[in-house]
Amino acid sequence: MYNTALVKKLFILCGFFILFSCDKDYNVIGEDLIGDNNFELGKYYSAVKAYNQGTGVVQTDNLAVNALGTYTNSAFGTTSASFATQLSLASVGPTIGANAVMDSVVMTIPYYSTVKSTDATTGIRTYELDSVYGTAKAPFKLSVYESGFFMRDLDPATNFKEKQAYYSNQKNDFDGLKIGSRLNDAADVKQNDAFYFDPKEIAETTIDEETKKSTTKRTAPAMRLKLSNAFFTTKVLNAPSGKLTSNETFKNYFRGLYFKVEKTGTDESMAMINFKRAGSTQNVIRLYYKEDLSTTTNGVTTVKRVNKTLDLNIDGNTVNFLEQSNLNPDYSNAITNFNPTSGDSKLYLKGGVGSLAVVELFGSDNDNNGIADELEKIRKNGWLINEANLVFHIDAVAMKNSIEPERIYVYNLTNKTTVLDYLTDNTTASASRPKLNKFIFGGILNKEAVTNGRGLTYKVRITNQIKNLIKNADSTNVKLGVVVTEDIAVSTFNKLKTSNSIISSVPTASVLNPLGTILFGGHPAVPEDKRLRLEIIYTKPNQ
């Protein structure tokens, strides 16, 4: 431990107040400093024990975003991601007229994208895809099948009281029950055997049959696949009686789609996709068909062919399959041979089927009274806690060839909940960057101050967590978990297929993130300037 307390005059204390006034709602520096102007200010470093934990197979059903494709992170290994989803009728009990004939079936699933420029003459927009990792336009084989696997809502093992969980390793279960040939059977190989995530704006030109006037509609980049006319004619337009009367019946009759990914070359690409955006009119499978429209006037019946559409929504239960291969030996060793006694020198945080770090504060309890000895000493010091931080230093050498996650997340691992500082931080970033909300709590990547600078540290503020622990003798010194996060607003947890004595779940936001980072731990072998420590800034009234 390092105690660098310095005695200051009142004017220094005033400067200290000003320094921290920007986050006074989170650290009320002067709340206990009334009627006394003689204080000692200091900074204290507490050693931290931190060690790795592999998650193994994780629950991946009904995620907000899902991975699709293949991506290799040299520091960790290769992930291949496939997907399955239920479908529903946008309108139940559709009336399908006589002599219905399918024109086309088109599935549209928008990507995350940003407009980079717009041509002033043509109006054509140039887009950049977001949340796509690997080589741009790297092709892979994508096959979409009818799924024969029925995804229940409720788990019979819990007497149908809990939701049914589906896991990252269940690809073989779905693959074994796929039905028939693939549905994305167009002659264009970009639709199947050489599919890639295309950043090009979609332009649709239609011609009015009566006026012959053409109209062009432009939309953002999306997965846009033509599916089998024959299949959807049989399955939907010619469905047996009663199969389209309710979505409950429909989901059992047509059990959904299975998206199978297979690598075909050396280049790789993986995208994070929101397959079922709530309220979206774009995430659909649209059936375009013609049917007879009969009208009778003055006893004369005429039959006219009319264009119709029928939409299937991409919603209901979903599951993301995440296959791991070619693990980096250092990563594999770290999550297999972790050291919960003295901690690990390097901490491997990886999303998806990945890993996390366990953090234990304030050392051992040598007198066996249930309270860490260092914590007892600090409580007796009478400190008023102004700020407490965990600063994680990135292993720049190990991460030099890897994409760095923008944020990490610290949570209460013991109780599977958030820490106090997460709950009390209501700060918001710009509307365009909601992932940077709760920026006082932090965990945001701190980069070198140069163009395309690499990451240096992640700083997480746990002031209220530590303040509460020191001020309240009945507070428990819980273990903390550290993970990468895709969305700071998501604080739920997903189950592990196989739990152990330390972890049984992982934050959902970590499952959503395909990236990873390697941080220095708190082991004494780590150089002091890179070592993970708990930094406490305090004020103590002089006696």
C-alpha positions in Angstrom: 0.0 0.0 0.0 1.1 3.6 -0.6 -0.1 6.4 1.7 0.9 9.8 0.2 -1.3 12.0 2.4 -0.2 15.6 2.6 -1.3 18.3 5.0 -2.9 21.3 3.2 -4.2 24.7 4.0 -7.8 25.7 3.6 -7.1 27.4 0.2 -5.9 24.1 -1.2 -9.0 22.4 0.1 -11.1 25.0 -1.8 -9.1 24.2 -4.9 -9.9 20.5 -4.4 -13.6 21.3 -4.2 -13.4 23.2 -7.5 -11.6 20.3 -9.1 -14.4 17.9 -8.3 -17.4 20.2 -8.6 -18.2 18.8 -12.1 -19.4 15.6 -10.6 -20.7 16.8 -7.2 -23.9 14.9 -7.6 -21.8 11.7 -7.4 -19.1 12.8 -4.9 -20.5 15.3 -2.4 -17.0 16.3 -1.3 -18.0 18.7 1.5 -21.1 16.9 2.8 -19.4 16.0 6.1 -17.0 19.0 6.3 -18.9 21.6 8.3 -17.4 23.9 10.9 -13.8 22.8 10.5 -11.2 24.1 8.1 -8.2 22.0 9.1 -8.1 18.9 6.9 -5.6 16.4 5.6 -5.9 15.6 1.9 -4.5 12.4 0.5 -4.3 9.7 -2.0 -4.1 6.1 -1.1 -3.4 3.1 -3.3 -4.8 -0.3 -2.3 -3.5 -3.5 -3.9 -6.1 -5.4 -6.0 -6.4 -9.1 -6.6 -7.8 -9.9 -10.0 -8.0 -13.1 -11.9 -9.5 -14.6 -15.1 -12.7 -16.6 -15.6 -13.8 -18.2 -18.8 -17.6 -18.1 -19.4 -17.9 -21.3 -21.5 -21.2 -21.7 -23.2 -23.5 -18.7 -22.7 -27.2 -18.1 -23.0 -27.8 -16.3 -26.4 -31.5 -16.2 -26.9 -33.4 -13.0 -27.7 -30.4 -10.7 -27.8 -30.9 -7.1 -28.8 -28.2 -7.5 -31.5 -26.8 -10.7 -33.0 -23.5 -11.6 -34.7 -23.4 -13.1 -38.2 -20.3 -14.1 -40.0 -16.7 -15.1 -39.0 -14.1 -13.0 -37.2 -10.6 -13.7 -35.9 -9.1 -11.7 -33.1 -5.4 -12.7 -33.1 -5.2 -12.2 -29.3 -8.1 -14.5 -28.6 -9.2 -16.8 -31.5 -11.9 -17.2 -34.2 -15.6 -16.9 -33.7 -18.1 -18.1 -36.3 -21.7 -16.9 -35.8 -24.9 -18.3 -37.1 -28.5 -17.4 -36.2 -32.1 -18.7 -35.9 -35.4 -16.8 -35.5 -39.1 -17.4 -35.4 -41.4 -15.4 -37.7 -44.9 -14.0 -37.2 -47.7 -12.8 -39.4 -47.8 -9.0 -39.6 -51.6 -9.4 -39.9 -53.2 -12.7 -38.7 -55.9 -14.4 -40.7 -54.9 -12.8 -44.1 -57.4 -13.2 -46.9 -55.7 -14.6 -50.0 -57.7 -14.3 -53.2 -58.2 -16.8 -56.0 -55.4 -17.9 -58.3 -52.7 -16.3 -56.2 -49.3 -16.5 -57.9 -46.1 -15.4 -56.3 -44.0 -12.7 -58.0 -41.1 -12.6 -55.5 -40.2 -12.9 -51.9 -37.7 -10.4 -50.4 -36.2 -10.4 -47.0 -34.8 -7.1 -45.8 -32.8 -6.6 -42.6 -31.1 -3.2 -42.3 -27.5 -2.9 -41.1 -26.2 -0.3 -38.7 -24.8 2.4 -41.0 -23.9 6.1 -41.2 -24.3 8.5 -44.2 -20.8 9.8 -45.2 -21.8 11.9 -48.2 -24.7 12.7 -50.6 -24.3 13.5 -54.3 -25.8 16.9 -54.9 -26.8 16.0 -58.4 -28.1 12.4 -58.2 -29.1 12.3 -54.5 -27.2 9.0 -54.1 -25.8 8.6 -50.6 -22.6 6.9 -49.7 -22.7 4.9 -46.5 -20.3 3.4 -44.0 -21.3 0.3 -42.2 -21.1 0.3 -38.4 -20.4 -2.7 -36.2 -18.8 -4.7 -39.0 -15.5 -6.4 -38.1 -12.8 -8.0 -40.3 -12.2 -7.4 -44.0 -14.6 -5.1 -45.9 -16.8 -7.0 -48.4 -15.2 -10.3 -47.4 -17.5 -13.0 -48.9 -18.8 -16.1 -47.1 -21.4 -18.8 -47.7 -24.8 -17.8 -46.2 -27.6 -20.4 -46.4 -31.1 -19.6 -45.1 -33.2 -22.7 -44.3 -36.6 -23.5 -43.0 -36.1 -24.4 -39.3 -37.7 -27.6 -37.9 -36.7 -26.7 -34.4 -39.6 -25.4 -32.3 -38.5 -22.7 -29.9 -40.7 -22.8 -26.8 -41.4 -19.7 -24.8 -41.4 -21.5 -21.4 -39.2 -24.2 -19.9 -41.0 -27.4 -19.1 -38.2 -28.2 -16.6 -39.5 -25.4 -14.4 -43.1 -26.4 -14.8 -43.4 -23.7 -17.4 -42.8 -21.0 -14.9 -39.5 -19.7 -16.4 -38.5 -18.6 -19.9 -36.8 -21.3 -22.0 -33.1 -20.6 -22.4 -31.2 -21.3 -25.6 -27.4 -21.4 -25.7 -24.5 -20.5 -28.0 -23.6 -24.1 -28.6 -26.9 -25.3 -30.0 -26.1 -24.9 -33.7 -26.0 -28.7 -34.3 -29.5 -29.0 -32.7 -30.9 -26.6 -35.3 -28.7 -27.8 -38.2 -29.9 -31.3 -37.7 -33.5 -30.2 -38.0 -33.2 -27.8 -41.0 -35.8 -28.7 -43.6 -35.2 -29.0 -47.4 -32.9 -26.9 -49.6 -31.8 -23.4 -48.8 -34.3 -20.7 -49.5 -31.9 -18.0 -50.7 -31.6 -19.9 -54.0 -31.1 -17.0 -56.4 -28.6 -17.4 -59.3 -26.7 -14.3 -58.0 -23.9 -15.7 -55.8 -23.9 -12.5 -53.8 -27.2 -13.8 -52.4 -25.7 -17.1 -51.0 -22.3 -18.6 -51.9 -20.4 -15.3 -52.0 -22.6 -13.2 -49.7 -21.0 -10.1 -48.1 -22.1 -7.1 -46.1 -22.7 -4.5 -48.8 -22.5 -0.8 -47.8 -24.2 0.3 -51.0 -27.4 2.3 -50.8 -30.5 0.3 -52.0 -32.4 1.8 -54.9 -35.8 0.4 -55.9 -37.5 1.6 -59.1 -41.1 0.9 -59.6 -43.4 1.7 -62.6 -47.0 2.5 -62.1 -49.0 0.1 -64.4 -51.5 2.8 -65.3 -49.5 6.0 -65.5 -46.3 4.3 -66.5 -44.5 6.7 -64.3 -41.3 5.4 -62.6 -40.5 6.1 -59.0 -37.1 5.4 -57.3 -37.0 4.8 -53.5 -33.6 4.9 -51.8 -33.0 3.2 -48.5 -30.0 2.5 -46.2 -27.8 -0.6 -46.7 -29.4 -3.9 -45.7 -29.3 -7.6 -46.0 -31.6 -8.0 -48.9 -32.2 -11.6 -50.0 -34.6 -13.1 -52.6 -36.1 -16.2 -51.2 -37.8 -19.2 -52.9 -41.1 -18.4 -54.5 -42.0 -22.0 -54.6 -41.5 -22.5 -50.9 -43.5 -19.5 -49.8 -46.3 -20.3 -52.2 -46.7 -23.7 -50.6 -46.0 -22.6 -47.0 -48.0 -19.4 -46.9 -50.2 -18.7 -50.0 -51.4 -22.3 -50.1 -51.2 -22.9 -46.3 -53.6 -25.6 -44.9 -56.8 -24.2 -43.4 -56.4 -22.7 -39.9 -52.6 -22.3 -40.0 -52.7 -18.5 -40.5 -55.4 -17.7 -38.0 -53.1 -16.9 -35.1 -49.4 -16.4 -34.6 -49.3 -19.1 -31.9 -50.5 -21.6 -34.5 -48.4 -20.1 -37.2 -45.2 -20.4 -35.2 -45.7 -24.0 -34.6 -46.6 -24.6 -38.3 -43.7 -22.5 -39.7 -41.0 -22.8 -37.1 -38.8 -20.0 -38.4 -35.5 -19.6 -40.3 -32.0 -20.8 -39.7 -29.1 -18.7 -41.0 -26.1 -20.9 -41.5 -22.6 -19.3 -42.0 -19.7 -21.1 -43.6 -16.3 -19.6 -44.3 -15.1 -19.9 -47.9 -11.8 -18.0 -48.2 -9.1 -16.5 -46.1 -10.8 -13.1 -45.6 -13.4 -12.8 -42.8 -16.2 -10.5 -41.9 -18.7 -10.4 -39.0 -21.5 -7.9 -38.5 -23.6 -7.1 -35.5 -27.2 -7.0 -36.7 -30.6 -6.1 -35.1 -32.7 -8.7 -36.7 -36.0 -7.7 -35.0 -36.1 -3.9 -34.4 -39.3 -3.2 -32.5 -41.8 -1.4 -34.6 -39.7 -1.6 -37.7 -41.4 -1.9 -41.1 -38.2 -2.9 -42.7 -37.2 -6.1 -40.8 -39.6 -8.2 -42.8 -40.0 -10.9 -45.3 -42.4 -9.4 -47.9 -44.3 -11.7 -50.3 -45.2 -10.0 -53.6 -48.0 -11.8 -55.4 -51.0 -11.3 -57.8 -54.5 -12.6 -57.2 -57.9 -12.3 -58.9 -60.1 -9.4 -57.9 -63.7 -10.0 -58.9 -66.2 -7.2 -59.2 -69.9 -7.4 -60.3 -71.6 -4.4 -61.9 -75.2 -4.6 -63.2 -75.0 -8.4 -63.1 -71.7 -8.5 -65.0 -68.7 -10.0 -63.2 -65.2 -8.9 -64.2 -62.0 -10.4 -63.0 -58.9 -8.3 -62.7 -55.4 -9.3 -61.6 -54.2 -7.1 -58.8 -50.9 -6.8 -56.9 -50.8 -7.8 -53.2 -48.3 -8.0 -50.5 -48.1 -10.1 -47.3 -45.5 -9.4 -44.6 -43.9 -11.8 -42.2 -42.2 -10.1 -39.3 -38.8 -11.3 -38.1 -39.6 -11.6 -34.4 -40.4 -14.0 -31.7 -37.7 -16.2 -30.1 -34.2 -16.0 -31.5 -30.8 -17.6 -30.8 -27.3 -16.7 -31.8 -24.8 -19.6 -32.3 -21.2 -18.8 -31.5 -18.5 -21.3 -32.4 -15.0 -20.8 -31.1 -11.9 -22.2 -32.7 -8.1 -21.6 -33.1 -7.8 -20.1 -29.6 -4.7 -18.2 -28.9 -2.6 -20.4 -26.6 -2.0 -17.5 -24.1 -5.7 -16.8 -23.9 -6.5 -20.5 -23.5 -4.0 -20.9 -20.7 -5.2 -17.7 -19.0 -8.8 -18.9 -18.6 -7.8 -22.5 -17.8 -5.0 -21.9 -15.3 -6.2 -18.7 -13.5 -4.8 -17.9 -10.1 -7.5 -16.9 -7.5 -5.0 -17.0 -4.7 -2.6 -14.2 -5.7 -4.3 -13.0 -8.9 -3.2 -13.0 -12.6 -0.7 -10.7 -14.3 -2.9 -10.3 -17.3 -6.7 -10.1 -17.5 -8.5 -11.3 -20.6 -11.9 -9.7 -21.2 -13.7 -11.1 -24.2 -17.3 -10.8 -25.2 -19.7 -13.5 -26.6 -18.5 -16.9 -25.5 -15.5 -15.3 -23.7 -14.1 -14.3 -20.4 -14.2 -11.8 -17.6 -12.1 -10.7 -14.7 -12.9 -11.1 -11.0 -11.7 -8.3 -8.8 -11.3 -8.6 -5.0 -10.6 -5.6 -2.9 -8.8 -4.9 0.4 -6.9 -8.2 0.8 -7.1 -10.9 3.4 -8.9 -11.3 6.7 -6.1 -12.6 8.9 -8.0 -12.3 12.2 -11.0 -14.2 10.7 -13.6 -11.7 11.9 -15.3 -11.6 8.5 -13.8 -8.2 7.5 -10.7 -7.6 5.4 -7.9 -6.3 7.7 -7.1 -3.4 5.4 -10.8 -2.4 5.2 -10.9 -2.3 9.0 -7.9 -0.1 9.2 -9.4 2.4 6.6 -12.7 2.5 8.5 -10.8 3.4 11.7 -9.0 6.3 9.9 -12.1 8.3 9.7 -11.6 9.2 6.0 -14.2 11.1 4.0 -14.0 9.5 0.6 -13.9 12.0 -2.3 -13.2 9.6 -5.1 -12.3 6.0 -5.8 -11.2 4.6 -9.1 -10.0 1.4 -10.7 -7.6 2.2 -13.5 -7.0 -0.7 -15.9 -3.9 -0.4 -18.2 -4.0 -2.0 -21.6 -1.3 -4.5 -22.7 -0.4 -2.6 -25.8 1.9 -5.3 -27.2 -0.6 -8.0 -26.9 -3.4 -5.8 -28.4 -1.4 -4.2 -31.2 -3.2 -6.2 -34.0 -6.7 -6.2 -32.4 -9.7 -3.9 -32.5 -10.1 -2.4 -29.1 -13.5 -2.4 -27.4 -14.8 1.1 -26.7 -15.9 0.4 -23.1 -15.6 -2.0 -20.2 -18.1 -2.5 -17.4 -17.6 -3.1 -13.7 -20.5 -4.8 -11.8 -21.3 -6.4 -8.5 -20.4 -10.0 -9.3 -21.4 -11.5 -5.9 -25.0 -10.3 -6.1 -25.4 -10.2 -9.9 -26.3 -6.6 -10.0 -24.9 -3.1 -10.8 -22.6 -1.1 -8.5 -23.9 2.0 -6.8 -22.0 4.3 -9.1 -23.8 2.9 -12.2 -27.2 3.5 -10.6 -26.5 7.0 -9.5 -24.9 8.2 -12.8 -27.6 9.7 -15.0 -25.2 11.6 -17.3 -25.9 11.5 -21.0 -23.6 12.0 -24.0 -24.8 13.3 -27.3 -27.9 11.7 -28.8 -25.8 10.2 -31.6 -23.5 8.4 -29.1 -25.8 6.9 -26.4 -23.1 4.2 -25.7 -21.1 7.0 -24.0 -23.9 7.7 -21.4 -23.0 7.3 -17.7 -19.6 8.8 -18.5 -18.9 9.7 -14.9 -19.1 6.0 -14.0 -16.7 5.6 -16.9 -15.0 2.5 -18.3 -14.6 4.4 -21.6 -11.4 3.7 -23.7 -8.7 6.4 -23.1 -6.6 6.7 -26.2 -3.3 8.3 -27.2 -3.7 11.9 -28.1 -2.7 11.4 -31.8 -4.5 10.5 -35.0 -5.6 6.9 -34.8 -4.2 6.6 -31.4 -4.3 3.3 -29.6 -5.9 2.7 -26.2 -4.0 3.3 -23.0 -6.4 2.8 -20.1 -9.9 2.3 -18.9 -10.9 4.2 -15.8 -14.0 3.1 -13.8 -15.2 5.3 -10.9 -16.6 3.3 -7.9 -16.7 6.2 -5.4 -20.1 5.5 -4.0 -19.4 1.8 -3.8 -16.3 2.3 -1.7 -17.8 5.2 0.3 -20.7 3.0 1.3 -18.4 0.1 2.1 -16.3 2.3 4.4 -19.0 4.2 6.1 -21.4 1.3 6.8 -20.1 -1.5 8.9 -22.9 -3.8 7.7 -21.9 -3.4 4.0 -20.4 -6.4 2.3 -17.1 -6.3 0.5 -18.4 -8.0 -2.6 -16.4 -9.4 -5.5 -16.6 -7.2 -8.7 -16.7 -8.5 -12.2 -15.2 -6.7 -15.2 -16.3 -7.3 -18.8 -16.4 -5.7 -22.2 -19.7 -4.1 -23.0 -21.7 -3.4 -26.1 -24.3 -1.1 -24.5 -23.9 0.6 -21.1 -27.7 0.9 -20.9 -28.0 -2.9 -20.7 -27.6 -4.2 -17.1 -29.3 -7.6 -17.3 -27.5 -11.0 -17.1 -27.4 -14.1 -19.2 -26.9 -17.6 -17.7 -23.9 -19.8 -18.3 -24.6 -23.3 -19.4 -22.2 -24.6 -16.8 -21.7 -22.5 -13.7 -18.9 -22.8 -11.1 -18.3 -21.6 -7.5 -17.4 -18.1 -8.8 -19.7 -17.3 -11.7 -23.0 -18.6 -12.9 -24.0 -15.7 -15.3 -22.4 -12.9 -17.3 -23.7 -9.4 -18.2 -25.8 -9.5 -21.3 -24.0 -6.5 -22.7 -20.8 -8.6 -22.7 -22.5 -11.4 -24.7 -23.5 -8.7 -27.3 -19.9 -7.6 -27.9 -17.6 -9.7 -30.2 -14.4 -7.9 -29.2 -11.9 -8.4 -26.4 -9.1 -6.6 -24.6 -6.1 -7.7 -22.5 -5.4 -5.6 -19.4 -2.7 -5.8 -16.7 -3.8 -7.3 -13.4 -2.8 -6.5 -9.9 -0.2 -9.2 -9.4 3.1 -7.9 -7.9 5.0 -9.1 -11.0 3.3 -6.4 -13.1 5.4 -3.1 -13.3 4.0 -0.6 -10.8 3.1 2.0 -13.4 0.9 -0.6 -15.2 -0.4 -2.5 -12.2 -4.2 -2.5 -11.4 -4.8 -0.8 -8.0 -7.7 0.9 -6.3 -7.0 4.6 -6.1 -8.7 6.4 -3.2 -8.7 10.2 -2.8 -9.8 11.2 0.7 -10.1 14.0 3.2 -9.5 13.5 6.9 -10.2 16.1 9.6 -7.0 16.7 11.7 -7.3 15.8 15.3 
